Each structure stands twice: as C-alpha cells, then as structure tokens.
Amino acid sequence: MMRRRRGGVVRTVGRTAVVAGTASAVAGGVSARQTKKFNEGQQQAAAAQQSAYDQGLADSQAAAAAAAAAPPAPVAAAPDLMAQLTQLGQLHDQGVLTDAEFAAQKAKLLG
C-alpha cells in the first residue's frame, strides 16, 4: 500500500518561503556592500580631483607671482618679440594668464 505524505503543498510553500527569504537577505547584503564600495570610490575620486585642482591652483598662483615679480625684458629685436608673444600665448592657453593679463602684457610688448 502506498503511503501518502501529508502536508505536501504546505511543506513546499514553507520551503519556498525559506528559500525566498534567504535569497532576499543575501541580495540585500550584497547590495549594501556594493553601495558602500561605490560610495567609497566616489569619495576617493572626489578627493583626488580636489587635490589635483588645489595643486594646479597653487602652481598657477606661483607662476603668476613669478611673472609679476620679474621685470619685463626690453624689446630688442623682432625674433625676440615673436618668442615673447608666443610664450605669452602659451601661458594664456594654459590658464596661467587671464584675458586681461594677456592683453596688458601683449600691449607692453607691442607698444
């Protein structure tokens, strides 16, 4: 005679609930860990970017101070004038000189 197990459906539903609950808990833990790693990475990237910005700002201020402290060289010849204008253009393109500073230095050289 075949024996029938009782509670087959109830037992299956119970197992399914346990498996689903475990999967949900594991997924929540993984999600929290990934979010934490992502946030830490974002903070590190922001700190590195701020450090690079601060370093660039300090470098440009030092270059501007050095340019302001050095007296302008007298204009000797046309090739020297072209070299100085080229150098001014490069400093302006690099962001060391503002538009106003560039225009004033160019006017000094040409005038």
N, C-alpha and C positions, 0 to 999 in steps of 0.2 A: 504494500500500500504506500502510496506517495504521501509524504507529509507536506503539508502546506505551511509555509512560513507566514507568520502574522506580522503585520506592520510593514510590509514591503514598500508601500508608497510612502508611508510616514518616515521610514528609515532612509529612503532615497532623498526625500525632501530635507531631512536633517543633515545628511552628508553634504548635500548641495549647499546648504546654508553655511556649514563649517568651511567648506572649500571657498565659497564666495567671500566669506568674512576674512579668511586668511589672505586671500588674494588682494582684497581691498586694503588690508593693513600693510601688506608688503608694498603695494603700489604707492600708498601714502608715504611710507618711509623713504622709498626711492625718490619720489617726487620732492620731498622735503630736502633730501640730501643734494639732489641736483640743483634745486633752487638756492641752497646755501652756497654751493660751489660757484654757481653763476654770479651770485651777488659778490662773493669774494673776488672773483675775476674782474668784475666791473669796478670794484673799489681799487684793485691794483692797477688797472688800466687808467683810471682817472688820476691816481696818484702819480703814475709815470708821466702822463700827459701834463699834469700841473708842474712837475719837476722840470720837464723839458721846456715848458713855457717860461718858468722862472729863470732857468739857465739862459735861455735866449734873450730874455728881458735884461738880465744882468750884463750879458755880452754886448747888447746894443747900447746900453747906457754907458758902459766903459768905452766903447768905440766913439760914441758921441762926445763924451768928456775929453777923450784924447784928441778928437778932431777940433773941438772948441779951444783946447789949450794950445795946440800947435799954431803958430802964426802962419798965415798964408804965404806961400813962396812967391817971390816976384816972378812975373811973367817974363820969360827970357826969349823963347823962340816959338814958332808955330807948332813944331812937333811936340814940344813940351806942353803947350796949351792943349793940344789934342789928347795927349796922355792924361792930363789932369781932368779934362772934360769926360773922358772915358771912365776914369776912376770915379768921378762924381756920379756918373750914370749907374755904375755898378753898385755903389753904396746906396743909391736911391732904390734900385731894383731889389736889393737885399733887405730894404726896410730900415737901414741904419739912419738914413736921412729922410725927413719928411718932405712933402712937396715944397713947403715954404723954405726950408733949409737948402734944399737943392736949388731952388730958383735964386736964392740970395748968393750962394756960392758961385753959381754959374754967372750971375751978374758981375760979381767981383772979378772973375777971371776974364770976362769979355769986356768989362768996362774999365 
